[in-house]
Amino acid sequence: MDISHLLTPHSQQMESSLVRELLHYSQQSDILSLAGGLPDEAVMPAYPALNLLNDSRQYGASEGEGSLRKSIVSILAERGLVSSADNILVTNGSQQGLDLISRLILDSDSTILTEQPTYLAACQVFKLQGAHVQDVVSDEQGMCITALREAIDKYQPKAVYLIPNFQNPAGHCYSLERRKQIAALLDEKDILLIEDDPYRDLCYENVDLTPITTLIKSAPWLYMGSFSKVLWPGLRVGYTVSCGAFTPHLTKIKQAADLHTNRLGQNMIEYFLESGQYPEHVKKLRVVYKEKCDRMTGALNKYLNGVVEFTPPTGGMFFWVKLPEGVSSMLVLDEALKEKILVLPGVPFFPCKNPLEDSYLRLSFARVSPAEIDRAISILSSVIRRLMP
Ligand SMILES: Cc1ncc(COP(=O)(O)O)c(C=O)c1O
């Protein structure tokens, strides 16, 4: 049945997410997947028993559970971000935060600036609003400041979207100097910052994690966090905190979207935070993921030394690996799959056409064991070497 006449132009143009399309492969037991940004079930705590939780059977507040919002205020305070529960909106994962913000501020007359490369599902929601998504050259310390200034002057964007800590997909973590420069520039130009920070607790080295939001003096800002990468992504609980002016507008959009985030999930997260187990849990996550991260560095050095380029990340889940010249990431995906290894090509992470878009792989070490990392990279090495001109 042809239903295309029923779809809006923006829905018709919407590209599906390659990551989600590939997800079904990662669920096949014979496939070793380095593709998804999925945390390891082995380090997820068991759900708390239902009888320990607050009652969640009735409809709840659109803003989220009051007790959880207070706990989020404390979490943010530890990051130096002073807020109040009134300015916190609990969302269905931080992905919903991106959607609600986009609905609030973006339309087909808007431009939003992103890093290059950036989180592809953010671009999906920005584009669904019809916005022009413009990427800005980024290096290992984050978005380049001169390029950002030029892009602001050229495109007069509504907002800048940044993932400063252990970025998806490039893995980079902004230096404090870069954070300060960006905050100062956004203040100078009075541009909205959308800061997305789901990976910050997965930190394996002593790096600066100051939210750029806290360095901003006058520009508007929105900051998003998530429990997906550190607790249970299946519960879909994240949050958006905003400088006060956005709060009533975001709440109305949340009401229209889904009334409120599911209360059972919120109460489970809240119980875990309140029980005092969270700091120990994060310590454990860091040990487990750091070992895997080091193992991937070791495997890449062992099997692909001098063939690919990469910088070991200081946190998060991802290696951003540059393939040798002439090797297509899409071909690597196809050929590696024949050998039961799933990798993610870099192509969909570039919002704008880029001559290098087919030259990268994003490899996640989070959900595979250290031994599997070694095996996967050794197979990947033979695939890449075979494809070299
Ligand atoms: C940068 C970034 N933002 C947001 C999300 C969405 O996370 P959530 O599960 O909280 O919706 C992800 C998930 O991979 C992500 O990488």
The ligand as an SDF file (V2000), in Angstrom:
LIG
                    3D

 16 16  0  0  0  0  0  0  0  0999 V2000
   25.3250   11.0960   22.9180 C   0  0  0  0  0  0  0  0  0  0  0  0
   24.0660   10.3730   23.2520 C   0  0  0  0  0  0  0  0  0  0  0  0
   22.9970   11.0690   23.6350 N   0  0  0  0  0  0  0  0  0  0  0  0
   21.8510   10.4690   23.9490 C   0  0  0  0  0  0  0  0  0  0  0  0
   21.7250    9.1020   23.8810 C   0  0  0  0  0  0  0  0  0  0  0  0
   20.3980    8.4710   24.2220 C   0  0  0  0  0  0  0  0  0  0  0  0
   20.4840    7.8420   25.4480 O   0  0  0  0  0  0  0  0  0  0  0  0
   19.2050    7.4060   26.2890 P   0  0  0  0  0  0  0  0  0  0  0  0
   19.2650    5.9390   26.4090 O   0  0  0  0  0  0  0  0  0  0  0  0
   19.3370    8.1090   27.5990 O   0  0  0  0  0  0  0  0  0  0  0  0
   17.9960    7.8600   25.5500 O   0  0  0  0  0  0  0  0  0  0  0  0
   22.8150    8.3230   23.4760 C   0  0  0  0  0  0  0  0  0  0  0  0
   22.6880    6.8640   23.3580 C   0  0  0  0  0  0  0  0  0  0  0  0
   23.4860    6.1690   22.8050 O   0  0  0  0  0  0  0  0  0  0  0  0
   24.0200    8.9800   23.1600 C   0  0  0  0  0  0  0  0  0  0  0  0
   25.1050    8.3100   22.7620 O   0  0  0  0  0  0  0  0  0  0  0  0
  1  2  1  0
  2  3  1  0
  2 15  2  0
  3  4  2  0
  4  5  1  0
  5  6  1  0
  5 12  2  0
  6  7  1  0
  7  8  1  0
  8  9  2  0
  8 10  1  0
  8 11  1  0
 12 13  1  0
 12 15  1  0
 13 14  2  0
 15 16  1  0
M  END
$$$$
